[in-house]
Amino acid sequence: MSTEKNTSSESISKIKSFRKNIPSAKELTEGILNGNKTALGRAITLVESTNITHLNRANEIIENCLTHTKNSIRVGITGVPGVGKSTFIETFGLHLTALGKKVAVLAVDPTSSISKGSILGDKTRMEELVKDPNAFIRPSPSGSSLGGVARKTRESIILCEAAGYDVILIETVGVGQSETAVHGMVDFFLLLKLAGAGDELQGIKRGIMEMADAIVINKADGDNLKRAKIAKTEFTRALHLYPPKENGWIPKVLTCSALENKGIQKIWELVDTYLEENKNRGGFQLKRREQNKYWLLQTVEDQLKQSFYQNKEVKVLLDRLLLEVMDSKISPFKAAEKLLALHQKELK
């Protein structure tokens, strides 16, 4: 009996030891380049961490992977909650894997204000795709980042490309300003809409319409099929009010039923056509270069902000000044000046 207990204790000890033994940056890089999903997942966890040790290791992995990134296609997918993004992504992803492509899904979930974790759980909503050996799904809690886009999604894309994924699908929460951030990291931006739910009028807004490379009316099935066709006509008319994009592309409107797997092939053909035309005109690489510049500046802003709030002296002063600002003893502007002056002094 005692022998069995000892064996059990040894097994538990080994498991704990294994969990504590975080692979080195080199080991994780090798795993990623070999297409190991576990290594990819652990590396993305490091990327998302706010721990300085984890971030240093993550940066090393990213640098190692940069030269190994493949010619992948990055597709952003957005739409209001309830438009059927997860169903569409699963059907679209399965269609792509059936064509022999490797697909990675970076789905940014809304964050629970209590547990700080993802509350939608895209893996549970994409039961078939998650079982596909040629697919990788990574739901990430959005935290407090702008519009619900995970702050490190850009780095996660690099890791997925190095792991050999041909198509990277990035799903936004569909609320706030997340569309703007995702638009700045993808090659093709797809806007999902609904018909017969008042969504037609909501969709005809200058900002989102200018960003979209294609509009897809989802749930075009059953009794909703007629309404979907009407919505397609309305959106097509609306698009004619806008000038062509800088690369000459005129956004198209399609209908589909992700539930019945109808219209999915046409959507992929449209993405393929767009990319071919954009590459021939030289717009593809130009867009990627501009995006890299944007993300450099964005990263500088993020790191300055992180450095500011992690400063212990600043934290102490911030707590005191917050009370003074709320009690109108000092203006927010003067308080900000004091905080920034202290931060700069600490940096010297």
C-alpha positions in Angstrom: 0.0 0.0 0.0 2.8 2.4 1.0 4.6 1.5 -2.3 1.5 2.6 -4.3 1.3 5.9 -2.3 5.0 6.5 -3.0 4.5 5.8 -6.7 1.5 8.1 -6.8 3.5 10.9 -5.0 6.4 10.5 -7.5 4.0 10.8 -10.4 2.4 14.0 -9.0 5.9 15.4 -8.4 7.0 14.7 -11.9 3.8 16.4 -13.3 4.4 19.5 -11.2 8.0 19.6 -12.2 7.1 19.3 -15.9 4.6 22.2 -15.6 7.1 24.4 -13.9 9.7 23.6 -16.5 8.9 26.2 -19.1 10.7 25.5 -22.4 13.5 27.9 -23.5 12.9 30.4 -26.3 15.0 28.2 -28.6 13.0 25.1 -27.8 9.7 26.9 -28.3 11.0 28.3 -31.6 12.0 24.9 -32.8 8.6 23.5 -31.9 6.8 26.3 -33.7 8.9 25.9 -36.9 8.1 22.1 -36.7 4.3 23.0 -36.6 3.9 21.9 -33.0 0.6 23.3 -31.7 1.5 23.0 -28.1 4.7 25.0 -28.6 2.7 27.6 -30.6 0.1 27.9 -27.8 2.7 28.3 -25.1 4.6 30.9 -27.1 1.4 32.9 -27.6 0.8 32.7 -23.8 4.2 34.2 -23.3 3.4 37.0 -25.8 0.1 37.8 -24.0 1.8 37.8 -20.5 2.6 41.1 -18.7 5.4 39.4 -16.8 8.7 41.1 -17.9 10.6 37.7 -18.0 7.9 36.2 -20.2 7.9 39.2 -22.5 11.7 39.0 -22.9 11.4 35.4 -23.9 8.5 36.1 -26.2 10.4 38.9 -27.9 13.3 36.4 -28.5 10.9 33.9 -30.0 9.3 36.5 -32.3 12.8 37.6 -33.5 13.7 34.0 -34.2 10.5 33.4 -36.1 10.5 36.6 -38.2 12.8 35.2 -40.9 10.7 32.0 -41.1 7.3 33.6 -41.8 5.6 32.1 -44.8 3.5 33.9 -47.5 0.3 33.7 -45.5 -2.9 35.5 -46.1 -4.4 37.5 -43.2 -8.1 38.0 -43.2 -9.9 40.1 -40.7 -13.6 39.2 -40.0 -15.9 41.5 -38.1 -19.6 42.1 -37.5 -22.0 42.9 -34.7 -22.6 40.2 -32.0 -25.2 37.7 -33.3 -24.2 38.0 -37.0 -22.9 34.5 -36.9 -19.1 35.2 -36.9 -18.1 31.9 -35.2 -20.3 29.8 -37.4 -19.0 31.5 -40.5 -15.4 31.2 -39.4 -15.8 27.5 -38.7 -17.5 26.8 -42.0 -15.0 29.0 -43.9 -12.1 27.4 -42.0 -13.3 23.8 -42.8 -13.6 24.8 -46.5 -10.0 26.0 -46.5 -8.6 23.0 -44.8 -10.5 20.8 -47.3 -8.6 22.7 -50.0 -5.3 21.6 -48.3 -4.6 24.8 -46.4 -3.5 25.2 -42.8 -5.7 27.7 -41.0 -5.1 29.6 -37.8 -8.0 31.4 -36.0 -7.1 34.2 -33.6 -10.5 35.0 -32.0 -10.5 37.9 -29.6 -13.2 37.3 -26.9 -14.8 39.9 -24.7 -13.2 39.7 -21.3 -15.1 38.9 -18.1 -14.8 41.8 -15.7 -14.8 39.3 -12.8 -12.6 36.4 -13.9 -10.6 38.4 -16.5 -11.0 35.4 -18.9 -12.7 34.9 -22.2 -16.4 34.6 -21.8 -17.5 33.4 -25.2 -15.1 30.5 -25.6 -14.6 30.2 -29.4 -13.2 26.7 -29.1 -16.5 25.5 -27.7 -18.3 27.3 -30.5 -16.2 25.7 -33.3 -16.4 22.1 -32.3 -15.7 20.7 -35.8 -12.8 23.1 -36.7 -11.0 22.6 -33.4 -10.8 18.8 -34.2 -9.3 19.5 -37.6 -5.5 18.7 -37.6 -4.8 21.5 -40.0 -6.5 24.1 -37.9 -5.4 26.1 -34.8 -7.8 28.1 -32.8 -6.7 30.6 -30.2 -9.3 32.5 -28.2 -7.7 35.4 -26.3 -9.3 37.6 -23.6 -9.3 41.2 -24.9 -8.6 42.8 -21.6 -8.6 46.6 -21.5 -7.1 47.1 -25.0 -8.7 49.3 -27.5 -12.0 48.0 -28.9 -11.4 44.5 -27.5 -8.5 43.6 -29.8 -5.8 41.7 -27.9 -2.7 43.9 -27.6 -0.5 41.1 -28.8 -2.5 39.8 -31.7 0.0 41.2 -34.2 2.8 39.1 -32.6 0.6 36.1 -32.6 0.1 36.4 -36.3 3.9 36.2 -36.8 4.1 33.0 -34.7 1.3 31.4 -36.6 2.9 32.2 -39.9 6.2 30.7 -38.8 4.3 27.6 -37.7 3.3 27.1 -41.4 -0.3 28.3 -41.4 -1.4 29.5 -44.8 -4.4 31.5 -43.8 -4.8 33.5 -40.6 -8.3 34.5 -39.7 -8.7 37.3 -37.1 -12.1 37.7 -35.5 -13.0 40.9 -33.7 -15.4 41.3 -30.9 -17.5 43.3 -33.1 -18.0 46.3 -30.7 -16.2 49.5 -30.2 -13.2 50.5 -32.3 -11.8 46.9 -32.7 -12.3 47.0 -36.5 -9.8 49.8 -36.9 -7.1 47.9 -35.1 -7.7 44.7 -37.0 -7.9 46.5 -40.4 -4.3 47.6 -39.6 -3.0 44.1 -39.5 -4.7 42.2 -42.3 -4.6 41.8 -46.0 -8.3 41.5 -46.6 -11.1 42.9 -44.4 -14.4 41.1 -44.4 -17.6 42.7 -42.9 -20.4 40.3 -42.0 -23.9 41.7 -42.0 -27.5 40.5 -41.3 -30.6 41.2 -43.3 -34.0 42.0 -41.8 -32.6 43.0 -38.4 -32.1 46.7 -38.9 -28.5 46.0 -39.7 -28.7 47.4 -43.2 -28.9 51.0 -41.9 -26.3 50.4 -39.2 -23.9 49.1 -41.9 -24.1 52.2 -44.1 -21.6 54.2 -42.1 -18.6 55.9 -43.7 -15.9 54.4 -41.4 -16.7 50.7 -41.6 -17.7 50.9 -45.2 -14.4 52.4 -46.2 -12.5 49.7 -44.4 -14.4 46.8 -45.8 -12.9 44.9 -48.8 -16.1 42.8 -49.0 -19.5 42.7 -47.3 -21.1 39.4 -46.8 -24.8 39.1 -45.9 -24.8 36.0 -43.6 -27.8 33.8 -42.7 -29.1 34.0 -46.3 -31.3 30.9 -45.9 -34.9 29.9 -45.3 -37.3 32.8 -44.8 -34.4 35.2 -44.6 -33.2 34.5 -48.2 -35.4 37.1 -49.8 -34.4 39.8 -47.3 -30.7 38.9 -47.8 -31.0 39.5 -51.5 -32.7 42.9 -50.9 -29.9 43.8 -48.4 -27.3 42.8 -51.0 -28.8 45.3 -53.5 -28.9 48.1 -50.8 -25.3 47.6 -49.8 -24.2 47.4 -53.4 -25.9 50.8 -54.1 -24.3 52.3 -51.0 -20.8 51.2 -52.1 -21.2 53.0 -55.3 -21.3 56.3 -53.3 -17.7 55.7 -52.3 -14.6 56.1 -54.5 -12.5 53.0 -55.3 -9.8 52.2 -52.8 -6.2 53.4 -53.3 -5.3 50.1 -54.8 -8.2 50.4 -57.3 -10.3 47.7 -55.7 -14.1 48.2 -55.6 -15.6 46.2 -52.6 -18.1 43.5 -53.5 -21.2 42.3 -51.7 -22.0 38.6 -51.4 -24.6 36.5 -49.6 -24.0 33.2 -47.8 -25.4 30.7 -45.3 -22.6 29.5 -43.0 -25.1 27.1 -41.4 -25.9 25.5 -44.8 -22.4 25.9 -46.2 -23.7 28.0 -49.2 -21.8 30.8 -50.8 -18.5 30.0 -49.0 -16.6 29.0 -52.1 -17.5 32.3 -53.8 -16.2 34.3 -50.8 -12.8 32.5 -50.9 -12.6 33.1 -54.7 -13.3 36.8 -54.1 -10.5 36.9 -51.5 -8.2 35.1 -53.9 -9.0 37.5 -56.8 -8.4 40.6 -54.5 -5.0 39.3 -53.4 -3.9 38.5 -57.0 -5.0 41.9 -58.3 -3.4 43.7 -55.3 -0.1 41.9 -55.7 0.0 42.6 -59.4 -0.4 46.3 -58.7 2.2 46.3 -56.0 -0.3 47.2 -53.3 0.1 44.1 -51.3 3.7 44.6 -50.1 3.1 48.4 -49.8 0.2 47.8 -47.4 2.3 45.3 -45.4 5.2 47.9 -45.1 2.8 50.6 -43.9 1.3 48.2 -41.4 4.8 47.4 -40.0 5.4 51.1 -39.6 2.1 51.6 -37.8 2.8 48.7 -35.4 6.2 50.0 -34.6 4.7 53.3 -33.5 1.8 51.5 -31.7 4.3 49.3 -29.8 6.3 52.3 -28.7 3.1 53.9 -27.3 2.1 50.6 -25.6 5.6 50.2 -24.0 5.7 53.8 -22.8 2.3 53.4 -21.2 3.3 50.1 -19.6 6.5 51.6 -18.3 4.6 54.5 -16.8 2.1 52.4 -14.9 4.6 49.9 -13.7 6.7 52.6 -12.1 6.4 52.1 -8.3 6.9 55.8 -7.5 4.3 56.8 -10.0 1.8 54.3 -8.6 2.1 55.9 -5.1 1.7 59.5 -6.5 -1.1 58.4 -8.8 -3.2 57.1 -5.9 -2.8 60.4 -4.0 -3.4 62.6 -7.1 -6.5 60.7 -8.1 -8.1 61.5 -4.7 -7.1 65.2 -5.1 -8.5 65.4 -8.6 -11.8 63.8 -7.6 -12.0 66.3 -4.7 -11.2 69.2 -7.1 -8.0 70.1 -5.1 -5.9 69.9 -8.3 -6.7 70.0 -12.0 -6.4 66.8 -14.0 -3.9 68.6 -16.3 -1.6 69.7 -13.4 -1.8 66.2 -11.9 -0.8 64.7 -15.2 2.2 67.1 -15.5 3.4 66.0 -12.0 3.1 62.3 -12.8 4.9 62.6 -16.1 7.6 64.7 -14.5 8.2 62.1 -11.9 8.3 59.3 -14.5 10.9 61.1 -16.5 12.9 61.7 -13.4 12.8 58.0 -12.6 14.0 57.1 -16.0 17.2 59.2 -15.7 
